Amino acid sequence: MAHELLKSEIQKKGLKYKYIAEILGITGVALNKKMNGVSRFYVSEAITICNLLGLPVEDISKFFTQKVE
């Protein structure tokens, strides 16, 4: 799942969810919901997270899409 890959990248970089939530201007609860697939990321949030993690924006779909079954 894309969110698991995203969580792994965040952990590799040593970033805390609280810090990411502050950068995004959302609460920790809101970020947690997004990270667990309960709610969706806005494109601007996804781009910001890619930039924080040093990931190419071209790879955004690897980290922010969910498979529909």
N, C-alpha and C positions, 0 to 999 in steps of 0.2 A: 504494500500500500504506500502511496506517495507520502502520506503523513509520517509513516515510520521512517522513511528515508530522510525526511526533513528533520525529525527528532534526532536522528543519528548525526546529521551534519551540525546541528546546534550543539549537541554534546561534544563533538570533535573540536569545535571552536571554543568550547568552554563558556558559552554565553548562557545567561540565566533568562528564564521566561519573563521575570519581572522587568529586566532591562529591555527586552524586546517589546514588551507591552508598553513601556514608557515611550520608546522610540515611535511606536505605532500610534500612540495617543489613545490606547484602549486599556481596559482593566485587565488584571491578571486572569480573572474569571472568563472574560471574553476571549482572551488568547487561548486559554485552556480549552474552551469549547471549539475553537477553530482547529487547534492542534489535534483534537480527538474526533474531528469530522462532524461535530454536532452543528456547527455553523460554518459558513464559507468565508474564505479570505477574499477581500477586494483585490483587484489587480494591483492597485497602488501598494497595498500591504505586502503582497507577494514580491513585488519588485524591490521594496525596501528591505525585506528579509534576505533576498538574494544578494543585495549589495552588502548588507551586514556580514553575510557569510562568505563573501568573496566568490559567489557562484555566478556563472554567466547567465544573464537574463534569458538567453536563448534556450537554456535548459529548464526554464520555469515549469514546463509541463511535467517534468520528472518529479517535482516536489509538491505541486499544488493541484494535481488532478486526481480524481477518484474514479475507479472503474465502476461502471454501471453494469449490474448483472441482470 
